[in-house]
């Protein structure tokens, strides 16, 4: 019972946060379209403690995953992939 209430509350936090992010992105899109401005930041006012905690957990998880990728990439160096490029002008000449 308590677990189902926790999931319901947690999903409400997700929904509210997604709605707020959607509004912020829409206002940024409007600024680009109407004033030809590209905002460097999105401002979210009045976030609840639960919404802030959710954002912090997400950012921390993303940071840990990025650290793991960086650590893993240092030990295993892959050779750069080569690609064969065929220019259209060369293809016409080489007929």
C-alpha positions in Angstrom: 0.0 0.0 0.0 2.7 2.5 1.0 4.8 1.5 -2.0 1.9 2.2 -4.4 1.3 5.6 -2.8 5.1 6.3 -3.2 4.9 5.4 -6.9 1.8 7.6 -7.4 3.5 10.6 -5.7 6.7 9.9 -7.6 4.9 9.8 -10.9 3.1 13.1 -10.0 6.5 14.7 -9.5 7.7 13.4 -12.8 4.6 14.8 -14.6 4.9 18.2 -12.9 8.6 18.5 -13.8 8.0 17.4 -17.4 5.2 20.0 -17.7 7.5 22.7 -16.3 10.3 21.8 -18.7 7.9 21.7 -21.6 6.7 25.3 -20.8 10.3 26.5 -20.4 11.3 24.9 -23.8 8.2 26.4 -25.5 9.2 29.9 -24.2 12.7 29.4 -25.5 11.4 28.3 -28.8 9.2 31.3 -29.0 12.1 33.6 -28.1 14.1 32.1 -31.0 11.2 32.5 -33.4 10.0 36.0 -32.5 13.1 37.8 -31.3 15.8 35.6 -32.9 17.4 35.0 -29.5 19.0 31.8 -28.4 18.7 31.6 -24.6 21.7 29.9 -23.0 19.7 28.8 -19.9 16.2 27.8 -19.1 14.7 29.3 -15.9 12.4 27.2 -13.8 10.8 29.0 -10.9 8.9 27.6 -8.0 10.2 24.1 -8.1 9.2 21.9 -5.2 11.8 20.2 -3.0 10.9 16.9 -4.6 11.4 18.3 -8.2 14.8 19.7 -7.2 15.8 16.4 -5.7 14.7 14.6 -8.8 16.8 16.9 -11.0 19.8 16.5 -8.7 19.5 12.7 -8.7 19.3 12.7 -12.5 22.3 15.0 -12.9 24.4 13.0 -10.5 23.6 9.8 -12.3 24.5 11.3 -15.6 27.8 12.5 -14.2 28.7 9.1 -12.8 27.9 7.5 -16.1 30.1 10.0 -18.0 32.9 9.3 -15.5 32.6 5.6 -16.1 32.8 6.1 -19.9 35.8 8.4 -19.6 37.6 5.8 -17.4 36.7 3.0 -19.7 37.8 4.9 -22.8 41.3 5.5 -21.3 42.1 1.8 -21.0 40.8 0.6 -24.3 42.0 2.8 -27.2 40.2 2.0 -30.5 41.9 2.7 -33.8 40.1 5.4 -35.7 37.8 4.2 -38.3 38.7 5.0 -41.9 36.1 5.7 -44.5 36.4 5.6 -48.2 35.2 8.8 -49.7 34.1 8.9 -53.3 33.5 12.4 -54.7 30.9 12.7 -57.4 33.2 14.6 -59.7 35.7 11.8 -59.5 33.1 9.2 -60.3 32.1 11.1 -63.4 35.7 11.3 -64.6 36.4 7.7 -63.8 33.6 6.2 -66.0 
